[in-house]
């Protein structure tokens, strides 16, 4: 009997240790998260949530010590049902009246007239390891975003372990709806269904939900978490029609817009030139004020108002761009898009909250050209990485019609980081040369973002850092930058001239030198992990190219002939080629990454590709032997 008790105790400890270890490791464990939503036929809804969180560390204190409930003052109202902290000795500590506050989000403080989004916050008292935070609230949507329609998404899983999570949806009888479960097994995805008065009630319950282990460059939580989405919408055409009604008046150009467009396009001959001139104006002159798309309202401001204020959020940027194109006689389309920070749009489950961003589009030479003016460093014809490869809804406002499309992913030949150098090495080991860093596609965006707000001293420091990547202590004699402020010149070139007096190593018979090329060692840090659970989101396809010419000093000859080399796997390839003349070495090294998202099972291929590329650069050494007189 004693041995049986000991065995049971041992088993119990084995079962309990993982939970306590998880709680300790993550700083908190969610004891329960009970959520429900009651929909009404007219589109109103009441969302309710009850939470209990046990705090075990500083991370939990930081994330749960301040309860934050976002809501729209125009569409919703919040009611706090209760809130208190249970101390380790069992006492209940209630927040004071001063602990309850309604505040603007930080980004709205710059332009408070521009958003109806606010936060109901509760500063929880006595939050310390061992305490339990408990609270409950309701958010009532009294003014539906879309009349007679509803939708919602409920998450069961996040970055903290959850002991119990429930979700209950009350659907009006006779009302069409459909739901979809994501990343859930059959048992988890099967709801309990019953009828209650005028509602059909669906309930889900999950227990011991593990936390999502975060990894660098992983997909957004929305793509990998256990969640449920519900919608009453039957098609995306309903979303297109609804948004068209919101935007129809906003995209009408007034006299001021028409006069501005006439001035901007006066000397432009082609359709492309006119579009580009309008794009450049909006990108460079309308300050982007970032706000969450959706909760603060979907209706854009009038184009005339946006132009007058000279600032706007994403939908305002798109609205003004479409209005200005309209004034030029060119049809533009608002485009609703989920950026790469959000789960990609499910084409089979229509709901406006599938999107967190808005851009614009035109049809040019039979192709759709997408335009995102919220970044003032993205040239016309390019898309930021977060906009590429996304399912979108392109809307013809006049026809109130929508088109499901997918934004393109630029090929590696568009996103190029190119180094080109011409060097000479003398018999004393001094290196002299001129070289250029050429940035194209996303690399030009990154570089322009760095340079556009930089001071002269910042730029000088940046150039010296680039030179030091060729050789530590490389002396810059002069440098030149292309016109990076001009979006009509999409590529950015930084040209440098200089020398290093002590570049090569001299012996009595040999001259040894590393190749004067950048190491691209940052690639290695991106794949330092040996294994991954989730896909690696690079965000864009890429090409790295190195061209270098090195003149050999008189009196020396090449001792070891370098060899060509190629490497290829499932995600890309690299090649190294040499051309050798009596006194000149020419090297051409290229890396191509053919995928912008790497499946977890192909991560080792990415790791091998990047590591092989960097090692190839590091291991290439020039060995010159002194010729006998």
VODOTOR-114914 format. One record per residue (C-alpha): x, y, z; residue number from 1. Coordinates in steps of 0.02 Angstrom, whole numbers, plus 32768, in hexadecimal, padded with zeros to 4 digits. Layout:
N
VEXTI/x/y/z/fido
VEXTI/X/Y/Z/NUM
...
***
This chain:
629
VEXTI/x/y/z/fido
VEXTI/8000/8000/8000/1
VEXTI/808F/8075/802D/2
VEXTI/80E6/8053/7F86/3
VEXTI/8041/8074/7F2A/4
VEXTI/8030/811E/7F80/5
VEXTI/80E4/814A/7F55/6
VEXTI/80C7/811A/7EA0/7
VEXTI/8028/8184/7E97/8
VEXTI/8084/8216/7EE6/9
VEXTI/8111/8207/7E67/10
VEXTI/8095/8201/7DD6/11
VEXTI/803A/8299/7E1C/12
VEXTI/80DC/82FB/7E28/13
VEXTI/8108/82CF/7D74/14
VEXTI/805E/830E/7D3B/15
VEXTI/8066/83AF/7DA1/16
VEXTI/8119/83E3/7D7E/17
VEXTI/80FE/8412/7CC7/18
VEXTI/806F/848A/7CF3/19
VEXTI/80CE/84DF/7D80/20
VEXTI/816A/84E6/7D16/21
VEXTI/8108/8537/7C88/22
VEXTI/80BB/85B7/7CFD/23
VEXTI/8164/85E1/7D46/24
VEXTI/81B6/85EB/7C9C/25
VEXTI/8133/865C/7C4D/26
VEXTI/810E/86CC/7CE3/27
VEXTI/8055/86A1/7CEB/28
VEXTI/7FD4/861B/7CCA/29
VEXTI/7F22/8640/7C92/30
VEXTI/7EB4/85DB/7D07/31
VEXTI/7E1A/85FB/7CA0/32
VEXTI/7DE3/8667/7C0F/33
VEXTI/7D26/8660/7BF7/34
VEXTI/7CE7/86C3/7B62/35
VEXTI/7C3C/86D3/7B14/36
VEXTI/7BEA/873B/7A8D/37
VEXTI/7B30/8757/7A72/38
VEXTI/7B02/878F/79C3/39
VEXTI/7A61/87E6/7991/40
VEXTI/7A0E/87E6/78E7/41
VEXTI/7A2B/88A0/78CD/42
VEXTI/7AE7/888B/78E1/43
VEXTI/7AF7/88BE/7997/44
VEXTI/7B5A/884E/7A0A/45
VEXTI/7B91/883C/7ABF/46
VEXTI/7C3B/87F2/7AE3/47
VEXTI/7C64/87B6/7B92/48
VEXTI/7D07/8776/7BDA/49
VEXTI/7D37/8733/7C86/50
VEXTI/7DEF/8718/7CAC/51
VEXTI/7E55/86D1/7D3B/52
VEXTI/7F12/86DB/7D2D/53
VEXTI/7F90/869A/7DAC/54
VEXTI/802F/8702/7DAF/55
VEXTI/80D3/86A5/7DC5/56
VEXTI/8156/8722/7D89/57
VEXTI/8184/87CE/7D48/58
VEXTI/814B/87AC/7C97/59
VEXTI/809D/8785/7CD6/60
VEXTI/809A/8822/7D41/61
VEXTI/80C8/888B/7CAA/62
VEXTI/8048/883D/7C35/63
VEXTI/7FB4/8829/7CAA/64
VEXTI/7FCE/88AF/7D2F/65
VEXTI/7F75/892D/7CBE/66
VEXTI/7ED2/88F0/7C72/67
VEXTI/7EB6/8943/7BC8/68
VEXTI/7E0E/8938/7B6D/69
VEXTI/7E06/898F/7AC3/70
VEXTI/7D5F/89D3/7A88/71
VEXTI/7D12/8A4E/7A0D/72
VEXTI/7CBB/8AE2/7A5D/73
VEXTI/7C4C/8AF3/79C4/74
VEXTI/7C16/8A3E/79BA/75
VEXTI/7C32/89ED/7A64/76
VEXTI/7C27/8A01/7B1F/77
VEXTI/7C84/89A4/7BA8/78
VEXTI/7C3F/8967/7C4D/79
VEXTI/7CB5/8924/7CD3/80
VEXTI/7C5D/8898/7D32/81
VEXTI/7CE4/887D/7DB5/82
VEXTI/7D9F/8889/7DCF/83
VEXTI/7E0B/8858/7E63/84
VEXTI/7EAD/8803/7E94/85
VEXTI/7EB6/876C/7F07/86
VEXTI/7F56/8775/7F6C/87
VEXTI/7FBA/86D6/7F97/88
VEXTI/7F6C/86D7/8045/89
VEXTI/7EBB/86DB/7FFE/90
VEXTI/7E8B/8793/8013/91
VEXTI/7E29/87EE/7F8B/92
VEXTI/7E71/8898/7F5B/93
VEXTI/7E01/8906/7EEF/94
VEXTI/7E41/8991/7E7E/95
VEXTI/7E1E/8A42/7EB8/96
VEXTI/7DB4/8AB8/7E50/97
VEXTI/7E53/8B0A/7E10/98
VEXTI/7E8B/8A64/7DC9/99
VEXTI/7E01/8A69/7D45/100
VEXTI/7E2B/8AD9/7CB2/101
VEXTI/7DF7/8AF4/7BFE/102
VEXTI/7E8D/8B2A/7B95/103
VEXTI/7EC0/8B49/7AE2/104
VEXTI/7F3A/8ACD/7A96/105
VEXTI/7FE8/8B1B/7A86/106
VEXTI/7FE0/8B33/79C8/107
VEXTI/7F39/8B90/79D4/108
VEXTI/7F83/8C14/7A45/109
VEXTI/7FD7/8C5E/79AC/110
VEXTI/7F2F/8C7B/7957/111
VEXTI/7EA4/8C61/79D9/112
VEXTI/7E19/8C9F/7966/113
VEXTI/7E41/8C14/78EF/114
VEXTI/7E09/8B77/794C/115
VEXTI/7D7C/8B3A/79B9/116
VEXTI/7DE9/8AAE/79FE/117
VEXTI/7E06/8AB3/7AB9/118
VEXTI/7E45/8A3E/7B40/119
VEXTI/7DEA/8A14/7BE0/120
VEXTI/7E77/89ED/7C58/121
VEXTI/7E7A/89A4/7D08/122
VEXTI/7F18/89AE/7D70/123
VEXTI/7F0E/8910/7DD6/124
VEXTI/7F49/891C/7E8C/125
VEXTI/7FBE/88AA/7EED/126
VEXTI/7FFD/884F/7E53/127
VEXTI/808E/87E1/7E89/128
VEXTI/80C9/872D/7E72/129
VEXTI/8047/86BA/7EBD/130
VEXTI/7FB5/8732/7EA7/131
VEXTI/7F1E/8712/7E36/132
VEXTI/7ED1/879A/7DCC/133
VEXTI/7E16/8788/7DAB/134
VEXTI/7DAA/87F9/7D41/135
VEXTI/7D13/87F7/7CCE/136
VEXTI/7CCB/8875/7C54/137
VEXTI/7C4E/888B/7BC8/138
VEXTI/7C64/88EA/7B25/139
VEXTI/7BBE/8914/7AD4/140
VEXTI/7BBD/8942/7A1C/141
VEXTI/7B22/89B0/7A1A/142
VEXTI/7B44/89F8/796C/143
VEXTI/7B6F/896B/78F2/144
VEXTI/7BF9/8988/7875/145
VEXTI/7B8F/8930/77F2/146
VEXTI/7AD3/8931/7805/147
VEXTI/7A84/8885/7823/148
VEXTI/7B2C/882B/781C/149
VEXTI/7BA8/87ED/789E/150
VEXTI/7C51/8796/78AD/151
VEXTI/7CD4/876F/7931/152
VEXTI/7D73/870C/7952/153
VEXTI/7D9C/86BC/79F9/154
VEXTI/7E4B/8682/7A29/155
VEXTI/7E65/85EF/7A9E/156
VEXTI/7F22/85F7/7A96/157
VEXTI/7FA9/8679/7AAE/158
VEXTI/8054/868D/7AFD/159
VEXTI/801E/864E/7BA9/160
VEXTI/7FE5/85A0/7BE1/161
VEXTI/7F28/8592/7BF8/162
VEXTI/7ED7/8514/7C6E/163
VEXTI/7E27/852E/7C2C/164
VEXTI/7DE1/8596/7B9C/165
VEXTI/7D2A/859B/7B69/166
VEXTI/7CCD/85F9/7AE2/167
VEXTI/7C11/8602/7ACC/168
VEXTI/7BB8/8652/7A38/169
VEXTI/7AFF/867E/7A3A/170
VEXTI/7ABD/8683/7987/171
VEXTI/7A0F/86CB/7963/172
VEXTI/799A/8642/7928/173
VEXTI/797B/8647/786C/174
VEXTI/7A17/86B0/784C/175
VEXTI/7A98/866D/77D0/176
VEXTI/7B45/8652/7816/177
VEXTI/7BDE/85E6/7800/178
VEXTI/7C77/85C7/7869/179
VEXTI/7D23/857F/7853/180
VEXTI/7D9F/8539/78D1/181
VEXTI/7E59/854E/78B5/182
VEXTI/7EE9/84E4/78F6/183
VEXTI/7E72/847B/7960/184
VEXTI/7E5A/83BF/795F/185
VEXTI/7DB2/8370/793A/186
VEXTI/7D80/8361/79F0/187
VEXTI/7DAF/8415/7A18/188
VEXTI/7D57/8457/797D/189
VEXTI/7CB1/83FE/799E/190
VEXTI/7C3B/8471/79FE/191
VEXTI/7BB3/8446/7A78/192
VEXTI/7B11/8485/7A2A/193
VEXTI/7A6E/84AF/7A80/194
VEXTI/79DC/8527/7A6C/195
VEXTI/79B0/85AE/7AE7/196
VEXTI/7917/861F/7ACC/197
VEXTI/793B/867F/7A2A/198
VEXTI/79EE/8642/7A17/199
VEXTI/7A50/85AF/79D8/200
VEXTI/7AE0/8598/7A52/201
VEXTI/7B89/854F/7A21/202
VEXTI/7C0B/852E/7AA7/203
VEXTI/7CC1/84F8/7AA1/204
VEXTI/7D31/84C6/7B32/205
VEXTI/7DED/84A9/7B2E/206
VEXTI/7E5B/8475/7BC0/207
VEXTI/7F16/847A/7BDF/208
VEXTI/7F39/84E4/7B46/209
VEXTI/7FF6/84F4/7B31/210
VEXTI/8045/859E/7B13/211
VEXTI/8084/85CD/7A67/212
VEXTI/8141/85C8/7A6B/213
VEXTI/817C/8665/7A13/214
VEXTI/8206/8659/7993/215
VEXTI/825E/86E0/792E/216
VEXTI/820A/8702/7887/217
VEXTI/8179/868F/78AA/218
VEXTI/80CB/86A2/785C/219
VEXTI/804F/8712/78B8/220
VEXTI/7FF7/86C7/794E/221
VEXTI/7F54/86CC/78EC/222
VEXTI/7F94/8648/7873/223
VEXTI/7FCC/85C9/78F4/224
VEXTI/7F5B/85E2/798C/225
VEXTI/7EC2/857C/79B6/226
VEXTI/7E30/85EE/798A/227
VEXTI/7D7E/85F7/7949/228
VEXTI/7D35/8674/78CE/229
VEXTI/7C7A/868F/78B5/230
VEXTI/7C25/86F9/7830/231
VEXTI/7B75/8719/77F0/232
VEXTI/7BB6/8759/7749/233
VEXTI/7B9A/86E9/76B3/234
VEXTI/7C17/8737/763A/235
VEXTI/7CA2/87B5/7627/236
VEXTI/7C2F/8818/75B4/237
VEXTI/7BD0/884E/7650/238
VEXTI/7C71/8893/7698/239
VEXTI/7C99/88EB/75F4/240
VEXTI/7BEB/8939/75E9/241
VEXTI/7BF1/8970/769F/242
VEXTI/7C9C/89C1/768C/243
VEXTI/7C69/8A13/75E8/244
VEXTI/7BD9/8A69/7641/245
VEXTI/7C52/8AA9/76C6/246
VEXTI/7CD2/8AE7/7648/247
VEXTI/7C66/8B25/75B8/248
VEXTI/7C5D/8BDB/75F1/249
VEXTI/7D0C/8BDC/763A/250
VEXTI/7D63/8BB9/7593/251
VEXTI/7D0E/8C48/7537/252
VEXTI/7D92/8CCA/7507/253
VEXTI/7D66/8D80/752D/254
VEXTI/7DA5/8E1A/74D3/255
VEXTI/7E46/8E23/7538/256
VEXTI/7E72/8D6E/7510/257
VEXTI/7E4C/8D85/7457/258
VEXTI/7EBA/8E20/744E/259
VEXTI/7F48/8DC7/74A8/260
VEXTI/7F3F/8D2F/7437/261
VEXTI/7F3C/8D9D/739B/262
VEXTI/7FDC/8DF0/73D9/263
VEXTI/8032/8D4C/7406/264
VEXTI/800B/8CF9/735E/265
VEXTI/801D/8D90/72EB/266
VEXTI/80BE/8D53/729B/267
VEXTI/809A/8C99/72A9/268
VEXTI/8077/8C42/7205/269
VEXTI/8052/8B8E/7231/270
VEXTI/7FD7/8B3E/72A8/271
VEXTI/8065/8AF4/730D/272
VEXTI/80BA/8B9D/7321/273
VEXTI/8018/8BEA/7360/274
VEXTI/7FFA/8B5D/73DC/275
VEXTI/80AD/8B68/741A/276
VEXTI/80A3/8C25/7433/277
VEXTI/8004/8C13/749A/278
VEXTI/804E/8B81/74FC/279
VEXTI/80EB/8BE3/7524/280
VEXTI/8086/8C77/7563/281
VEXTI/801C/8C11/75DB/282
VEXTI/80B1/8BAC/7616/283
VEXTI/8120/8C43/7635/284
VEXTI/80A2/8CC4/7673/285
VEXTI/801C/8C6A/76D9/286
VEXTI/805C/8C3B/7784/287
VEXTI/802D/8B8C/77B6/288
VEXTI/7FD8/8B7D/7860/289
VEXTI/7FD4/8AC4/7889/290
VEXTI/7F34/8A83/78D6/291
VEXTI/7EE6/89D8/78E8/292
VEXTI/7E76/89B6/7855/293
VEXTI/7DC8/8984/788B/294
VEXTI/7DA6/89AB/7941/295
VEXTI/7DB1/8A68/7926/296
VEXTI/7D38/8A63/7894/297
VEXTI/7D44/8A30/77DF/298
VEXTI/7D02/8ACD/778F/299
VEXTI/7D8B/8B37/773D/300
VEXTI/7D8D/8BF4/774B/301
VEXTI/7D67/8C5C/76B3/302
VEXTI/7DF8/8C70/763B/303
VEXTI/7DEB/8D2E/7647/304
VEXTI/7DFC/8D25/7704/305
VEXTI/7E92/8CB1/76F9/306
VEXTI/7EEA/8D25/767F/307
VEXTI/7EC7/8DBB/76ED/308
VEXTI/7F08/8D67/778C/309
VEXTI/7F9C/8D17/7732/310
VEXTI/7F90/8C7B/779E/311
VEXTI/7F2C/8BDC/77A4/312
VEXTI/7F28/8B24/77CB/313
VEXTI/7F37/8A9A/7749/314
VEXTI/7E84/8AA5/7709/315
VEXTI/7E94/8B62/76FB/316
VEXTI/7F33/8B51/7695/317
VEXTI/7EDB/8AD9/761F/318
VEXTI/7E41/8B49/7616/319
VEXTI/7EA3/8BE5/75E7/320
VEXTI/7F09/8B83/7568/321
VEXTI/7E6B/8B3D/7515/322
VEXTI/7E19/8BEA/7515/323
VEXTI/7EB1/8C3B/74C4/324
VEXTI/7EBA/8BB2/7441/325
VEXTI/7E01/8BCF/741F/326
VEXTI/7E25/8C88/7402/327
VEXTI/7EA7/8C53/7381/328
VEXTI/7E2A/8BE4/7328/329
VEXTI/7E79/8B44/7369/330
VEXTI/7E16/8ABF/73C5/331
VEXTI/7E5E/8A8D/746C/332
VEXTI/7E27/8A05/74E4/333
VEXTI/7E2D/89FF/75A2/334
VEXTI/7E7B/895A/75D8/335
VEXTI/7E5A/890A/7682/336
VEXTI/7EF0/88A2/76B6/337
VEXTI/7F31/8840/774C/338
VEXTI/7FE8/8868/7765/339
VEXTI/8063/87DF/7791/340
VEXTI/8048/880A/784B/341
VEXTI/7F99/87C1/783C/342
VEXTI/7F59/8718/7803/343
VEXTI/7F3D/8716/7748/344
VEXTI/7E8A/872E/770E/345
VEXTI/7E21/8690/7707/346
VEXTI/7DC8/869F/7660/347
VEXTI/7D3D/862C/769E/348
VEXTI/7D10/8690/7739/349
VEXTI/7CDE/8744/7710/350
VEXTI/7CF2/87C4/779B/351
VEXTI/7D37/8877/779F/352
VEXTI/7DAB/884F/7831/353
VEXTI/7E11/87E0/77BC/354
VEXTI/7E6F/8880/7790/355
VEXTI/7EDF/88F5/77F2/356
VEXTI/7F18/8967/7765/357
VEXTI/7EE0/89BD/76C7/358
VEXTI/7F40/89E7/7629/359
VEXTI/7F0C/8A14/7578/360
VEXTI/7F1B/89CC/74CA/361
VEXTI/7F0F/89FB/7412/362
VEXTI/7F0B/8996/7373/363
VEXTI/7F9E/89BE/7304/364
VEXTI/7FC8/8965/7262/365
VEXTI/7F53/88D7/728E/366
VEXTI/7FA0/88BA/733A/367
VEXTI/7F6E/88EE/73EA/368
VEXTI/7FEC/8964/7439/369
VEXTI/7FDC/8971/74F7/370
VEXTI/800E/8A10/7552/371
VEXTI/8031/8A2C/760B/372
VEXTI/8054/8AE3/762F/373
VEXTI/805C/8AD1/76ED/374
VEXTI/811A/8ABD/76DE/375
VEXTI/8173/8B54/7696/376
VEXTI/8209/8AEA/7663/377
VEXTI/81B1/8A6D/75F0/378
VEXTI/81BE/8A9B/7536/379
VEXTI/812C/8A88/74BF/380
VEXTI/811D/89D7/747D/381
VEXTI/8162/8988/751D/382
VEXTI/8109/8940/75B4/383
VEXTI/814B/8935/7667/384
VEXTI/8171/8880/7698/385
VEXTI/80DB/887C/770D/386
VEXTI/8065/889B/767A/387
VEXTI/80AA/8812/760A/388
VEXTI/8057/8769/75F0/389
VEXTI/7FB6/879B/7648/390
VEXTI/7F01/8772/761E/391
VEXTI/7EA6/8817/7602/392
VEXTI/7DFC/8860/75D7/393
VEXTI/7E0A/88DF/754A/394
VEXTI/7D6E/894C/7542/395
VEXTI/7D1D/89A8/74B1/396
VEXTI/7CC3/8A2D/7516/397
VEXTI/7C57/8A6E/7487/398
VEXTI/7C19/89BF/745A/399
VEXTI/7C16/8987/7511/400
VEXTI/7C70/88EA/74DD/401
VEXTI/7D02/888C/752A/402
VEXTI/7D8C/8820/74DF/403
VEXTI/7DEF/879F/7542/404
VEXTI/7EA4/87B0/750D/405
VEXTI/7F52/8787/754F/406
VEXTI/7FDE/8806/7556/407
VEXTI/807B/87CE/74FB/408
VEXTI/811C/8795/754E/409
VEXTI/81AF/87E9/74F7/410
VEXTI/822E/876F/74AC/411
VEXTI/82E1/8768/74ED/412
VEXTI/831B/87D0/7458/413
VEXTI/82BA/8866/749D/414
VEXTI/8300/8860/754F/415
VEXTI/83BA/886C/7535/416
VEXTI/8448/889C/75A9/417
VEXTI/84DA/88B3/7533/418
VEXTI/8590/88D7/7559/419
VEXTI/8607/8909/74CC/420
VEXTI/86BD/8932/74E9/421
VEXTI/8760/8953/748D/422
VEXTI/87FE/8943/74F6/423
VEXTI/88B9/8941/74E6/424
VEXTI/8933/88F0/755F/425
VEXTI/89E8/8929/7563/426
VEXTI/8A83/88CB/759A/427
VEXTI/8A84/891D/7646/428
VEXTI/89D5/88DC/766C/429
VEXTI/8978/897F/764D/430
VEXTI/88C8/8971/7605/431
VEXTI/887B/89FC/759F/432
VEXTI/87D5/89FD/7547/433
VEXTI/872A/8A3F/751C/434
VEXTI/868D/89DC/7540/435
VEXTI/85D2/89F0/7543/436
VEXTI/8541/89AA/75A7/437
VEXTI/84A7/89A4/7537/438
VEXTI/83FD/8987/7586/439
VEXTI/8363/8954/7524/440
VEXTI/82B0/8925/7552/441
VEXTI/8294/890A/760C/442
VEXTI/834C/8932/762D/443
VEXTI/8335/89DF/75E1/444
VEXTI/829E/89F6/7655/445
VEXTI/8304/89C5/76EE/446
VEXTI/8395/8A35/76BB/447
VEXTI/8325/8AC9/768E/448
VEXTI/82CC/8AB9/7736/449
VEXTI/8376/8AC5/778B/450
VEXTI/83B6/8B56/7724/451
VEXTI/831B/8BC1/7711/452
VEXTI/831F/8BFF/77C5/453
VEXTI/83DC/8BF4/77DE/454
VEXTI/844B/8C8A/7800/455
VEXTI/84EC/8CA6/779F/456
VEXTI/854D/8C5E/7830/457
VEXTI/84DB/8BC6/7835/458
VEXTI/84F9/8BA9/777B/459
VEXTI/85B5/8BBC/778F/460
VEXTI/85B4/8B3F/781D/461
VEXTI/854C/8AC7/77B5/462
VEXTI/85C5/8AD3/7723/463
VEXTI/8659/8AB1/7795/464
VEXTI/85FF/8A18/77DB/465
VEXTI/85E5/89D7/772B/466
VEXTI/869D/89F3/7704/467
VEXTI/86D1/8998/77A2/468
VEXTI/866D/8900/7767/469
VEXTI/86EF/88F3/76DC/470
VEXTI/8781/8907/7752/471
VEXTI/878B/8943/7807/472
VEXTI/87DD/89ED/7807/473
VEXTI/87BF/8A0F/774F/474
VEXTI/87DE/8AC7/772E/475
VEXTI/8755/8B1F/76CC/476
VEXTI/879A/8BA5/7659/477
VEXTI/86F6/8BD5/7607/478
VEXTI/8645/8B94/75F2/479
VEXTI/85A9/8BB9/758F/480
VEXTI/84F2/8B8D/75A7/481
VEXTI/846F/8B86/751F/482
VEXTI/83D6/8BF6/7531/483
VEXTI/837D/8B8A/75B2/484
VEXTI/82F8/8C10/75D3/485
VEXTI/82B8/8C00/7521/486
VEXTI/823C/8B6F/7519/487
VEXTI/8244/8B74/745C/488
VEXTI/82F5/8B2D/746E/489
VEXTI/82C8/8A8B/74C7/490
VEXTI/8376/8A3F/74DB/491
VEXTI/83F2/8A86/7559/492
VEXTI/84AD/8A84/753A/493
VEXTI/8535/8AAF/75B8/494
VEXTI/85E1/8AC0/7566/495
VEXTI/867F/8AC4/75CF/496
VEXTI/8736/8AE3/75A8/497
VEXTI/87C3/8AC1/7622/498
VEXTI/8855/8A58/765D/499
VEXTI/889C/89E8/76E5/500
VEXTI/8959/89F4/76FE/501
VEXTI/8965/894F/775C/502
VEXTI/88E8/88E0/7703/503
VEXTI/8951/8849/76D2/504
VEXTI/89C8/87DF/7739/505
VEXTI/8A7D/87D9/76FB/506
VEXTI/8AFA/874D/7712/507
VEXTI/8BA3/8735/76C1/508
VEXTI/8B56/86D9/762E/509
VEXTI/8A9A/86F2/7636/510
VEXTI/8A13/8777/7638/511
VEXTI/896F/873F/768A/512
VEXTI/88CC/879F/7683/513
VEXTI/8815/8784/76A2/514
VEXTI/87A3/87B6/7613/515
VEXTI/876E/886D/7624/516
VEXTI/86B3/8849/7626/517
VEXTI/8628/8859/76A9/518
VEXTI/8610/87C1/7717/519
VEXTI/8550/87C3/7720/520
VEXTI/8569/8774/77CC/521
VEXTI/84BD/87B0/7805/522
VEXTI/8473/8721/779F/523
VEXTI/84C1/86A6/781A/524
VEXTI/846B/86F9/78AE/525
VEXTI/83C2/86E3/7858/526
VEXTI/83D6/8626/7859/527
VEXTI/8432/860B/78FC/528
VEXTI/83AB/8596/793E/529
VEXTI/83C4/84DF/790F/530
VEXTI/830C/84B2/790C/531
VEXTI/8265/8508/78F4/532
VEXTI/81B2/84DD/791A/533
VEXTI/8161/855D/78A7/534
VEXTI/8185/859C/77F7/535
VEXTI/820B/8621/77E3/536
VEXTI/81BF/86BF/779B/537
VEXTI/824A/8719/773D/538
VEXTI/81C6/8789/76EF/539
VEXTI/8216/8799/7643/540
VEXTI/827D/873B/75C4/541
VEXTI/832E/877B/75B2/542
VEXTI/83CF/8781/7551/543
VEXTI/847D/87AA/7591/544
VEXTI/8501/87CE/750E/545
VEXTI/85BA/87F1/7520/546
VEXTI/862E/8825/7492/547
VEXTI/86E3/884B/74B9/548
VEXTI/877E/886C/744F/549
VEXTI/8828/8866/74A4/550
VEXTI/88CA/8899/7450/551
VEXTI/8960/8833/748A/552
VEXTI/8A01/8893/74AD/553
VEXTI/8A94/8882/7435/554
VEXTI/8B12/8800/746A/555
VEXTI/8A8D/878A/74B1/556
VEXTI/8A28/86FE/7466/557
VEXTI/8992/869A/74A1/558
VEXTI/89CE/8608/750B/559
VEXTI/892A/85A8/751B/560
VEXTI/88A5/85B3/7496/561
VEXTI/87F7/85CF/74E1/562
VEXTI/876F/855A/74A6/563
VEXTI/86BD/8576/746B/564
VEXTI/8636/8538/74E0/565
VEXTI/8579/851E/74DB/566
VEXTI/84FB/84EE/7560/567
VEXTI/8442/84CD/754C/568
VEXTI/83B2/848F/75B8/569
VEXTI/82F5/84A2/75C9/570
VEXTI/82F4/855A/75F8/571
VEXTI/8378/85A3/7585/572
VEXTI/8428/8599/7542/573
VEXTI/84D0/85F1/753D/574
VEXTI/855E/85F3/74C0/575
VEXTI/8613/862D/74C3/576
VEXTI/866F/864A/7420/577
VEXTI/8720/8687/73FF/578
VEXTI/8776/86D4/7369/579
VEXTI/8833/86D6/7377/580
VEXTI/88AE/873B/7312/581
VEXTI/896A/874C/7330/582
VEXTI/8959/87E6/73A0/583
VEXTI/889D/87EE/73C0/584
VEXTI/881E/8788/7423/585
VEXTI/8765/8799/73FE/586
VEXTI/86E7/874E/7476/587
VEXTI/862A/873E/7462/588
VEXTI/85C6/86FA/74F4/589
VEXTI/8508/86EE/74F6/590
VEXTI/8485/86B4/7572/591
VEXTI/83CE/8699/7540/592
VEXTI/8342/8678/75BD/593
VEXTI/82A9/863C/755C/594
VEXTI/822B/8638/75EB/595
VEXTI/81E9/86C3/765A/596
VEXTI/819F/864A/76DA/597
VEXTI/8205/85B1/7707/598
VEXTI/81A3/8519/7746/599
VEXTI/81E3/84D5/77EB/600
VEXTI/821A/8434/7797/601
VEXTI/8288/849A/7720/602
VEXTI/82D5/850A/77A4/603
VEXTI/8376/84A4/77A5/604
VEXTI/8385/84C7/76EB/605
VEXTI/837C/8582/770F/606
VEXTI/83FC/856E/7799/607
VEXTI/8471/850C/7727/608
VEXTI/845D/858A/769A/609
VEXTI/8482/8623/7704/610
VEXTI/8510/85D2/7764/611
VEXTI/8561/858E/76C6/612
VEXTI/8559/863A/7674/613
VEXTI/85AA/8692/7708/614
VEXTI/862D/860A/771F/615
VEXTI/8659/8614/7667/616
VEXTI/867A/86CE/7679/617
VEXTI/86DF/86B4/7718/618
VEXTI/8748/8626/76D3/619
VEXTI/877B/8677/7630/620
VEXTI/882F/86B0/7649/621
VEXTI/88A9/86F0/75C8/622
VEXTI/8956/86A3/75D7/623
VEXTI/89DC/86F6/756B/624
VEXTI/8A8D/86B5/755B/625
VEXTI/8B20/8726/753C/626
VEXTI/8B72/8702/7496/627
VEXTI/8C2A/86D7/7493/628
VEXTI/8C97/875A/7441/629
***
